[in-house]
Amino acid sequence: MPTQCREALALKPGEVYCDCTLGGAGHALIMAADINPSGLLIGIDQDNQALNAATARISQAFPELPTKILKGNFADFDALLLEAAIPGIDGILFDLGVSSPQLDTPERGFSYAADAPLDFRMDPSTQTLTAAEIINTYNETDLAWIIRSFGEERWALRIARFIVKKREVAAIKTTTELVDIIRAAIPTKARLTGGHPAKRTFQAFRIYINKELEVLESGLESAIRWLNPGGRIAVISYHSLEDTIVKKLFAKMSQGCICEPEAPICTCGQQPIFCKTSKKPLVARSEELEANPRSKSAKLRWGIKK
């Protein structure tokens, strides 16, 4: 959703832009054009492969633009920006989920469309827990809880049961094996709607392994604190769990007095942090849907700091 992000952030030459999920720098390159040549581009990502690719693309396209590329998770937003000596930011973007380069690299194991080891780690250099370990060691109850809680999969218990039964014969090692188990577990009629039958289960393991929901709210709160007055933040989410967190946080940041209605005067002193937010999430336009089917589930929310 590059056009919507650009409109939401409304960056100007000389401003500071921070891409909290740099990925392959697709959004960063678009925003760089708006702040070039005297602005500052900050990119954050925990994936070494993404950082290397993004750094090369940005330096080639905008050799004169000052940049700070930081390795880490946006859960460490405060520490990263303090270390980089950033005083404030004018525009911040979070593009949640898995980037296309990660999906298109089979050995990462994120995609259910390619045969690969069961990994699912965003940063293999620092993370030890893999999908293979979860799938082959967690009990049926815990597996079902993960699949239901983070994938919103109605057949979670049945899938967990099939996984446990299959691993009694031999360890489950690849994404293809897991996809076959999920297909067998979900009844035929249920597989006819809702996209690929493995989509929700793969999502669940990815979110659980990378603690994506745990760090999202705290990362957003930290980012908002770094916004300059009048600064803007935009967040693209890809499923209801993420979107709900963003929606509730933006509503909280827009709320003023929380005293009881019958109170004669305000004693809480709470002031809204946002002066304006998107009333409804923006979605991908028809031309983008044709060019990039993965954008179908994307929702964009934005807010402006007072």
C-alpha positions, -999 to 999 in steps of 0.1 A, spaced: 0 0 0 27 25 -10 4 53 -21 -18 52 10 13 51 32 28 81 14 -4 100 18 -8 91 55 28 101 64 29 133 42 66 136 46 86 167 34 122 173 24 145 175 54 122 154 77 131 123 97 115 90 86 118 57 104 108 24 88 104 0 117 101 -30 95 126 -22 68 124 -55 49 136 -51 13 132 -13 16 102 -11 -7 84 15 14 117 32 25 127 40 -11 93 57 -17 96 77 15 132 85 8 122 104 -23 100 127 -1 126 136 25 156 137 1 182 152 1 184 168 35 163 144 56 172 113 76 161 78 68 162 53 97 156 16 90 151 -11 116 150 -49 110 161 -80 128 167 -100 96 204 -98 84 194 -107 48 168 -79 47 192 -54 62 219 -61 36 195 -60 7 178 -28 19 211 -10 26 224 -17 -9 191 -6 -25 189 27 -5 225 37 -10 223 31 -47 191 50 -52 198 79 -28 236 81 -23 234 116 -8 206 109 17 218 104 54 207 70 66 209 50 98 203 12 94 197 -5 128 196 -42 135 170 -52 160 133 -57 168 110 -28 172 105 -40 207 139 -25 213 129 8 197 139 30 227 174 14 230 180 15 193 172 52 188 190 62 220 221 45 207 217 61 173 213 96 190 180 104 173 162 134 188 128 129 172 110 115 142 84 131 118 71 99 102 70 63 113 59 32 94 52 -3 107 45 -29 80 37 -60 100 40 -96 90 65 -114 67 81 -95 38 80 -109 3 118 -117 2 113 -138 34 83 -157 19 102 -162 -14 133 -177 3 123 -214 8 149 -222 33 134 -197 58 103 -220 60 77 -192 61 59 -203 31 35 -232 28 40 -232 -10 76 -245 -9 93 -275 7 117 -264 35 128 -271 70 104 -261 97 121 -229 110 100 -198 110 125 -176 129 128 -140 119 164 -138 132 181 -172 133 213 -157 146 197 -149 180 166 -171 182 168 -208 191 132 -219 192 121 -233 158 88 -246 145 103 -281 143 109 -281 180 74 -269 188 57 -293 164 77 -323 176 78 -317 214 48 -297 225 18 -316 238 -16 -317 220 -32 -291 243 -4 -266 239 -3 -271 201 -40 -265 199 -38 -234 220 -11 -219 198 -30 -227 165 -63 -214 179 -49 -183 197 -26 -170 170 -41 -184 139 -78 -182 148 -81 -217 133 -114 -234 141 -99 -268 135 -70 -262 159 -76 -292 182 -80 -316 153 -48 -303 136 -29 -307 169 -42 -342 172 -31 -351 137 3 -336 144 8 -357 175 -4 -388 158 19 -383 128 50 -376 149 45 -409 168 56 -426 136 84 -402 126 95 -367 134 79 -340 113 108 -321 96 95 -301 66 68 -276 56 54 -300 31 49 -326 57 31 -301 79 9 -289 50 -1 -325 43 -10 -331 80 -32 -299 80 -49 -309 48 -57 -343 63 -70 -328 95 -94 -302 80 -126 -317 66 -129 -315 28 -158 -290 28 -140 -267 51 -110 -266 28 -130 -252 -1 -132 -217 14 -109 -193 33 -78 -197 12 -50 -222 17 -58 -246 45 -24 -242 61 -24 -204 61 -37 -199 96 -16 -226 112 16 -213 96 7 -178 108 1 -191 143 35 -208 146 53 -178 131 36 -153 155 43 -175 185 80 -182 177 87 -145 170 65 -132 199 50 -108 174 19 -98 194 38 -95 226 61 -68 212 37 -50 190 19 -28 215 50 -19 234 69 -12 202 41 11 190 39 30 223 77 35 222 75 47 186 47 72 193 68 87 221 96 95 196 72 113 172 77 151 170 47 173 175 26 169 143 45 137 135 26 108 119 26 71 123 11 45 99 7 8 106 -1 -19 81 -15 -51 96 -25 -84 80 -48 -101 103 -74 -93 129 -52 -99 159 -27 -72 148 -54 -48 137 -73 -50 170 -41 -41 189 -35 -11 166 -71 0 167 -74 -1 205 -40 16 211 -49 44 186 -82 49 204 -65 50 238 -40 76 224 -69 97 212 -87 97 245 -87 127 268 -103 129 303 -113 96 318 -130 109 349 -165 97 357 -192 116 337 -208 130 369 -175 145 381 -178 183 384 -142 189 373 -114 168 357 -90 154 382 -73 128 360 -54 153 339 -52 129 309 -47 146 276 -50 130 241 -17 122 224 -32 120 190 -51 149 175 -64 128 146 -65 92 135 -80 72 106 -117 66 113 -116 33 94 -86 12 81 -75 18 45 -73 -12 22 -54 -19 -10 -67 -4 -42 -79 -26 -71 -47 -20 -92 -25 -31 -63 -46 -62 -57 -41 -72 -93 -3 -67 -91 1 -80 -55 -25 -105 -43 -7 -106 -9 -21 -71 -2 -57 -84 0 -56 -88 38 -37 -55 44 -52 -28 66 -36 6 72 -43 28 102 -27 61 109 -25 88 136 -11 123 140 6 134 172 -5 166 189 
